Amino acid sequence: MWAVVPREGGPAGHCLDTDPEGFMRPVQSLVLRLPFLLGALILAGSGPALADMAQPQAGPACKAGGEPMARLELLFGMSRHGAEPINDQEWQSFVDQEVTPRFPDGLTVVSAYGQWKNQSGQITKENSRLLLIWYQPKPESEALIEAIRTAYKVRFQQESVMRVDGLSCVSF
């Protein structure tokens, strides 16, 4: 057991004052690191559980009249390296040619402003578009979504298109 004892000629000291030879330092080091070690063990043991999050999940319990649907959010930057920003006409043409044919049941576009750190570590601030699509997943859904992302990156020389997936309860 550690005890705090007064230092000679001074106020109460640290528990090391009872261990002048330093025998307790390894134990103290372990005690101080124990929360971090336990956290690492918990995370290591939850690997399969975290991986399961990427798998299709049962839909949420929806209120009367609602049905579970997949929610897709795609964020498109409107700036181009070394060129004028993507204008409204170019954006609408992209939506008409690439998005609507793949998800004809409906979509929502929100004009936004944001920032992100590119591959070279620079912060880029730019106008953007948030595309929201709620859909019933099908075997080909993944390929349709990735085709949209790839088409945008190629057409407008973009480094990335951010993707966020989720589940929602939807009623009309």
N, C-alpha and C positions, 0 to 999 in steps of 0.2 A: 504494500500500500504506500502511495506517495503522501508526503506531508509537506506542507508549506511551513517553513521555519524562518524566523527573522535572520537576516544577514547580520553579521557582526557590524555594529555601528550604523545600521540602516534599517529601513522598513522591511516588512515581510517580503521575502524573495520568491522566486519561482521554484517549482518542484525540483529543479536540477540542483538547488542548494543542498539537498539531502543526498546527492549523488555526485560528490566531487570527482570521482574516478570516471564518470560518464558511462557506467554500466547500463543505465536505464535509457540511454539515447536511442538504441535500436527499437526498444519497446515503444517509446514516445513517437518515434517516426512511424511505426506501424499504426499506432492509435490515430495519429493525424491523417494518415493516408487511407484508413479503413473505409470511410464513406465513399471515397473514389473507387476503391477496389470493389466494394459491394455493388456500386452502380455499374461498373464495367461487367461484373458477373451477371447482373440482372439483364443488361442489354445483350450480352453474349447468349444467354439462355433464351432471349426473346427473338432470336434470329428467324426461326420458322414463323413465329407469330407476325413479325413485321413483313416477311415475305408473303404471308397470306393476305395482307392488306392489298397487294397488287392483283390478287385473284378476284374474279367476279364475286360479289357478295350478294346475299339475299337482299331484296329491296327493303327499304324502310317501311315501318308500319304507317300507312297513310290514313288520314281522316276520311270520313265518308265522302265519296265522290272523287277522291284523289287516287292516282295510280303512280307507282314508282317508275321513274324514267332515268336514264343516264343523262348527266349534264356535262357538256363539253364547253370549256372556255379556251379560246385561242387568242393570244395577244400578238398583234402585228405592229411592228415599228413602221413609222411612215417616213423615216429618213433614209437616204441612200448615200453611201460613201462616194464623194466626188461628183455628186449629181443633185439635181433639184429634188426636194421631197416628193413623195408619191402624192399625186393630187386626187381630188374626189372622183374625177372621171376614171382615172386608172384604177382606183380602189373598187368603184362600182363595176367596172368591166371584169375585174378579178372575181368579185362575188358572183356576178352573173355567169361567168364561164367555168369557174372552178368549184364554187361552194354550192350554189343552188342545184345544179344537176346531181350532186352527191347527196344532198339533204334537202329535198324539195318540200318537205312538210312544214318548214318554217325556220326562221332564225331571227336573231336580234343583233344589231350592231350598235355599239356605244362608242362615241368619240371620247378619247381619254388622253391623258398626258402622264408620262412616267419616265423612269430612268432605270438603267441597268449597267452592269460592269461587263465590258466586252472581253474577248479572249486576251487582249494585250493589257488588261487591267485598267483601262480608261473608263470613266463614268460617262455614259451617253445619255443626254436628256432629249426627249423627243415626243412629238405627238404620236398617238397610237390608236389602234382600233381594237376593241374587245368584241369578239364574236362569240355569241352564246347560242348553243344549239341543245335542245332537249330531244332525245330520240329513244326509240326502243332498240336496244343492241341486237345486232345480227352478226352472223359469222364474218361478213365482209366489212363491218363498221371500222375496224382498226385500219384496214388498207385504205378506206375512203378518207379517213382523218389524216393519215400520213401523206396521202396524195395531195391534199390541200396544203399541208405544211411545206412539202417539197416544192410544189408549184410556186408558192409565194417566195420561197428562198431563191429559187432559180430566176423567176421573172424579175424580181426587184433586188437581186444581189444582197440578200439578207444573211446574216450569220445564224440566226435562229428565229423560231416562232415558238413562244412559250405555250405550253399545253397544261391545262388543269382539268382533271376528271373528277366527277362526283356523282352522287345519287340524290335525286330530289323527288318529292311528292308533288305531282302536277294535277291540277284540275282546270277545266275550262268552263 
